Amino acid sequence: MKSILTPLGPKADKDTVRRHNLSLVLRAVRDEGESGEATRAGVAARVGLTRAAVSSLVEQLMDSGFLTESGKTFSGQAGRPGTALKVARTGAAGLGVEINIDYVSVCVVDLAGTGRVRQTEHLDNRGAPAEEVLARAAAIAARTLDSAREQELRPVGAALALPGLVSGGAVRQAPNLGWNEVPAQDLFGDALTALRPGRPVLPVASENEANLAALAELWFGGLGDVRSFLYLTGEIGVGGALVLNGELLRGAHGFAGEIGHVVVDPDGPECRCGSRGCLEQYAGQSALLRAAGVDGPGTGGGSGVLELERRARAGDERAVAAVAEAGRMLGRVVSGAVNLVDPDAVVLGGIYRGLMPWLSPPADEELTGRVVSGLWSAGSGRLRASSVAGDAARGAAALVVQDVLDDPVAYAEPSGG
């Protein structure tokens, strides 16, 4: 992603500067629209350009379909009343596709960051050939694109949210899926293109699903001023991501955040990754259901997890004990990460969100006793559930939207529609 702080350099021409300024103005309208109404004068003050320059840029963005006028006017201190601007609810958008062990979820997000279309299918993807899983995901995506077109949305790219180690468009290792060196990006892209003959090829990107869920939490969640946090998502496995000062920490090879494979007990149960006693063997979905005595892996709509929640609410001792033990294990492992990177908060998503009443107290107790700074205390609110907005599919779609906001000219609708 480009940075607006990066110097344009001596070779920057007028077109480069104008594209840069178009991005500034589009982002300013989008950001101001989250808290109120944006006007040309307000945008000019925000980005440091003249009112005349902003008016010219706004006209270009409106002509390209990125901005519209709401019809509402505001009286300024001088000059004509300002007309309220807003990001268009039609046109360019992002497509996000989350492929997980027991479901595929696809969504479309518009330039304002609003989720507009969502389709989810619960499928047991374990043991299925990667090509088959990705073809299923492409079929769901194709149907979602049809629904988006009915709303006059035009997704300009797709991003895949994938479990495991993801780099260079491939899943290097996803133990719970049994995938190794799977060129997921190409396989999905080829399958989607085959389903949409005669339509433009949609560019495809990919990222680890926990990373994208963390970005969705950052962009759309209820974190307020928190810009540094550790995000954990509980599914069949346990994924993790770290955001520091508003930036995702990927690591030297893009594999940072694999907290589910931190070893809790070297003599513990064998893990699919080849090690023993990994955190997911104590706090992953399958381990939780097994410890609680809930039959089934939790596929088919997450019915196993819903049953676990039901039993915990009813005070079932075995269910409550299983969740509490998972919370203790999470707290022990997470305390090490907190000591290492000093985040403002730890956010728990996925299945953990619904289990927080029973999961959080033992996890908080472990963190309070093990974080050496003394800044952590039970009930402080630093351990929190994710928001409903913080899911990987939405984060994936928003990743595409960020590219559009960075360079709207590159994504303007071709002349003639």
N, C-alpha and C positions, 0 to 999 in steps of 0.2 A: 504494500500500500504506500502511495506517495505521501510525503509529509509536507504540509504547507510551510514548514520551517526550513525546508531544503532550499538553499540559494538557487536561483534559476541559472546563474552563470553568465559569462560574457556572450555565449552563443544564442541566448534566448531571443527569439524574434517576436514580433507583435502577435503572431498566432499563438505561440506558446504562452505568452503573458495573458492573453485573452482567455485561453482555455483554463489557465490557473485561476483567473478571476471569476470565471463562470462557476467553477467548483466552489469558490469561497461564497458566492452569492447564493447558490443553490443550498449549500449546507446551512447558511445563516437563516434562510427562510424556513428550512426544515426544523432547525433547532429552536427558533423563536416560535414556530407554530406549536411546539410542544407545551409552551407555557402561556401562549396568548396569540395575538395576531401580529403578523409581520408587515411592515410598510417599507417602501423604498427608502424613506428617510431613516427609519430604524436600522435597516440593513446597512446603509451607507455608514452610519455611526459605528455599527458593530465590526465591519470589515476594514474600515479606514480608507474607503474610496469616496470620491465625490458623488453627490446626488445624481449629477448628469451621467457619470460613468455607470453607476448602478442601474439607472433607468434604462440605459442602452443594453446592459447585460440582461436585465429582467425581460426586456422585449425579445431578445434572442432566445432566452429560456422558455418564454411563453410560446414563441413561434415553433419551437422544437417539441412542445408538448410536456415540458417538465414542470412548469408553473401555471397557475391560473389565478384569476382575481375572484375574490369571494363576493364582491359587490358592496361590501361594507366599507364605509369611509370613516376617517378620523381627522379631526381638526388639528392642524399643527400650529406651532407658534408663529410661523410665517409661511407665506405662499399658499398654494392650493391644498385642499384637504387631501390626505394620503389615502390611497386605496389599499385595502388589506390583500395581502398575497398569501397563497398557500401552495403546497406541493400538490401536483396533479394526482388524482386518484385513479387515473387511467394511464395507459402507455407503459413505459419501461417498468419492469419489476424483476424480482429474483425468485428462482425456484430452488427449494431446499429439499434434499432427500436423505432421510436418516435410515440406515440399514442396521438393524440390531439383531440380536440372537433370536428374539421371538416376535418381532414385528418389523414392518416397514411403514414409515410415516413420511408423507410428502406435503409440502405447503408452498404457497406463493405469498410473498410479502411485497407490498407496494413501496414507493419511495419514501413515504412517511414512516415506514416501519410497521405498518399495520398488516397483520395476517388476514388474508382475504379468502383463501381457499385452503382446505385441509382434507386429506384423505389418508386414512390409516387402515392397514390390514394386519391382523395378528396371524403370523406364520411361524412355524418352527423351522428356522433356517439352519439348525445344527445338522451337520452331516449331508446337507444338500450341496450339490456341485456349485461352485461360485458363479459359474456362467448362468445357471438356472436362477439363483437368487437375484443376481443383477438384472436378468431379463424380466423377472417378476416386478422388480422395483421400477424398471423402465416402463412397463405396462401401466403401473399405477401413476407414474409421472406423466405419461401420455394422456391419460384420462384427466389428470389434474390440469394439464395445459389446455385441454379443451374447455374445461370449466372456467379457467382464467380468461380465455378468449371471449367467452360469453359476457364477462364483466369488462371487456375492452382493455384488458391487461395484456402486456406483451413482455413476458419473461425473456430477458436478453442473455441469460446464462444460468447454469445449474451448478450447485455445489453438493457434493456427497459428504455426509457425516458417517464415518465408518469406525467400527470398534478396532482396537488393537494398535499396532505400530503402523503409521501411515506416513509415507514420504514419496515424492516423485510420482504421484498419481497411482501408487500401488499400496496394497496392504502387505507389509513385509511379514507380519505375524499377527494372527488373531486366534489365540488358542481356543476360545470357546466356539468359534465357527469352524475351526480346523483349517483355516486359510493360511497359506504361506506363499509369499511372492505372487500375489494375485494382482494383475493389472486392472484393478477395479474401474478406474476412470475410463480407460479405453473400452472395456467390455460394456459398461453402462452406456457410454456415448454411442457406440456402434448399435446397440440394441434399440436405443431411443430413436436414432436416425432411421433405422429400418422400419419403425412403427409410424414414422411421419414422412412418407415419401412426398417429395415436391416441396417440403418446407425447409427453411434455412437450418443448417446444422447448428445446434445449440452448444456453445463452448461449455466444457465441464471442468470443474476444479474439485479437489477433495481435501479433507482434513479429518483429524481424529474427532470422534463424536463428543467426547468430554470437553475438548477445547472449544467446540462450537456451542455447546450448552453453556459454558462459562461466558463466552462472548455474548450470547443472548441474555444472560443474567446481567451482564455489565450494561448492555445497550437498552434493555427493556424491563429489567427487573426492578425490585424495590430497594436497591442498595443505598440510595441517597448519595451521600458524599464518599462512600467507601469506594476506593479505587484499587486497593490491594487486597486480594482474598484468595483463599484456597477453595476450589470447587470440587466436590466429590459427588459422583452419581452412582447410585446403586442399581444395578440391573442383574443379569445372570452373573456378570463379573462386577468389579468395582473400578470405575474410571476416575481419573483425577486431572485437574488442570490448575494452573497457577497464573493469576493475573497480578502484575505488579505495576503500580502507577498507571493503570489503565491500559497496559500493554500485555498481551499474552506471552508468557515465557515458553518457548518451544524447545529450547535446548540446542546443543550443537548439531544434532541430526534430526530434530523434530520429534523426539521421543519423550520429552519431559512429561511428568505427570502420571506415570504408571504406578500409582500408589497401591493399586490392587495386588501388585506382585511384590510388595515389601514383605519380607518374611517375618511372621509373628513367632513361629516356633519351627526351628529347623527339623524337628522330629515329627512335625504335624502331618496332616493328610497330604497326599500327593496332589499337585496342581496340574492343570492341563498345560501350563507353560513349561513343565519339566522340573520345576523346583518342588519344595515341600513347605507346607505351613504358611502359604501366602495369605494375606489379609482376606482375599475373596473366599478362601476356604472357611472363614468364620463369619464374614459379614456380607457375602454375596447372596443373591436371591435364593439359589438352590440350597446353600448351606442353612440359611434362615428357615426355609420351609421344612427342611429335613429335621432341624433341631426342634422346631415347633410341632412336628408330627402332622404337618399338613401334606396331604397326598398331592402328587403331581408337581411338575416343574414350574407351574405358574404361567403356562402358555394359554392361548385361547382367550385373550382379553385380560390377561393378568389375574385370572380367577384365583390362583393360589395366593397371591399377595392380598387380594381383597378378603379372602377367607382368614388370612393371618390377622389383618386389621380387625375383622369382625370378632375374632376370638380374643384379641387383646382388649378390645373395648368391653367385652363381656367379662373380663377378669380371668380368663383362662390362664392358670399358673404356668403351664408349659410354654404357651405362646409368649407371655410377658417375659419369662425367664430367657427365652431364645433371643428376643429383641434386645433385652438388657445386656446380654453377653455380647451381642454384635456391637452394641453401643460402646461397651468397655474396650473391645478390640479396636474399634475405630478411634476412640479417644487416645489410646496408647500410641497408635501409629501416627495419628495426626499431630500429637504433641511434638513428635520429633520434627515434623515439617514446620510447625509453628516456631519451634526453637531455631530452626535453620533459616527461615525467610521472614519471620515477623510480620505476618499479614494482619490486617485490621479485623478480618472476619473469616470464618469457615462456613461455607454454604453447602448444605446437603440437599441433593436432588434425586431424581429417579424415584425408586420405591421408598427411599428414606423420608421423603417429604410427608407421606401419609403415616409414617411410623414414628414421627418426632415426639409425640407425647411419652412414649416408652423408651425411645432410643436416646433422646437428648440428655436426660438427667445423668445416666451413667457415663456418657461420653464427656459431658461437661465436668463431671467430677474428676475423671482421669486428666483432662486438660488442666483443670485448676491445680491439681497436685503435681503435674509434670512440666508445665511451662515455666522455665526458670526466671523469666522476667518479672513474674509476680503480677503482671498486668491482666492475667486471665482470672476471672472469677465466675463461679456458677451463677447463672441467671443474669449475666451481664449483657446478653443479647449478641455476643460475638459469635456464638454458634447458632445458626439460623437455618430455617428451611428455605429452599429456593422458591421463587415465585412461579406461578403457572405459566408466565411468559418465557421462562428460561429453559427452553427445550432445544435440542440439537438441530432439529429440522428447521426451526425458525432462525436459529443462528446461522445455519448454512445459507438459507435464502437471503438473510441480511448481509452475508459476506459478499454476495453478488451486488446487492444494493450499494454497499460501500464503494465498489468499483465504479458504479454509475455516478455516485456523488463525487468521486475523485476526478472523473473526466467525462462530463455529460456529453460533450461533442462526439466522443467515440461511440456513444449509444443512442444518438438521435435517430429517430425513425427515418429510414431511407425515403427519398423523395418518391411520391406516388404511393406511400403506405406500405 
